[in-house]
């Protein structure tokens, strides 16, 4: 799995608010992913629904390619 910017308190401890705002502005929805949005993909990958996936990179991102 390859998550993009996720809204969580920890990134704010490691970088500036300006950089976080710049990164969020580059997201298609203009915001970071909520932790539950990333967790839903993780839960899906851990379920039987993903039993046939092998060697895939799932991008959890609203960024434009």
Residue pairs with C-beta under 8 A, 6 or more apart in sequence:
1 41
1 42
1 45
1 57
1 58
1 60
2 57
2 58
2 59
2 60
2 61
3 33
3 38
3 41
3 60
3 61
4 27
4 32
4 33
4 59
4 60
4 61
4 62
4 63
5 11
5 20
5 23
5 24
5 27
5 32
5 33
5 61
6 32
6 33
6 34
6 35
6 37
6 38
7 31
7 32
7 33
7 34
7 35
8 35
11 20
12 20
20 32
23 32
24 30
24 31
24 32
26 63
27 33
27 61
27 62
27 63
28 62
28 63
28 64
29 62
33 60
33 61
33 62
37 60
38 60
41 58
41 60
44 50
45 53
45 58
